[in-house]
């Protein structure tokens, strides 16, 4: 997973404003007592950070890799 994918999933699940707040302020034991932003800066995999957040916020398994999008209109 790329960093851009991580941020897209964060925005889709939590909304852009709340996603930024979570990333900056929420400390997770699974990330070594760091925030998601600190963990990413320290070289943690975006996928590992995302999955730790999913566990902490009880994101349903069905949404862990993005919400279903309606088909494009033709």
N, C-alpha and C positions, 0 to 999 in steps of 0.2 A: 504494500500500500504506500502510495506517495503522500507527502504532506498535504498536497492539494486535495487528495481524496479524503484524508482525515478531516480537513476543515469543511469540506462539502457535507460530509456525514454529520459533523457537529452542528452546522447551520440547519440542516434538514431536520435533525432530531430535536434540537433545543431552541432553534431560532437564533439569528445572528447575534443579538445583544446578549442573551443569556449564555450562548455558547462561549463567547469571549470571556464572560465573567467566570464561568466554570473553569475554563482553561487557565485563567490567571489566578484564581483564588482557592479552588478546591484541592486540598491535599489528600493524596491517596496512599495508604500503606503499601499497596501493590506496586507503587512506583517508587518505593524507597523513601516514603515520606515527602515526596515532591508533588508539585502541581503538574498538570499535564504540560504546560508551557515549559517548566523547568526540566521535565523528563525529556521532552523533545529536544531541547537545547543541549542536553547532556548526551544525546545520541540514541535514546530509546527509540525503538521501532514505532512508527505511527500506528501500526496495527496493534501492537501490544498496549499502547496508551489507550487507543479506542476501545479495545476489549475490556480493559480495566475500568474505564468509564461506564461501559455498558453494564458491567456487574454492579458497580456502585450505585447506578441510577436505575437499575432493574429494567433496562431496555429489553423488550421482548425479543426473543431469538429471531422472530420474523422480520424485525426491523434493523438488525445489527449490521446489515450490509446495504442499508438504504430502504427508503419507503418505496412501495410500488408507485410508479408514475402512470397516469392515465395514458392510453395510446394517443399518439399525435393525430390531430384532425387532418384530413386530406382535402 
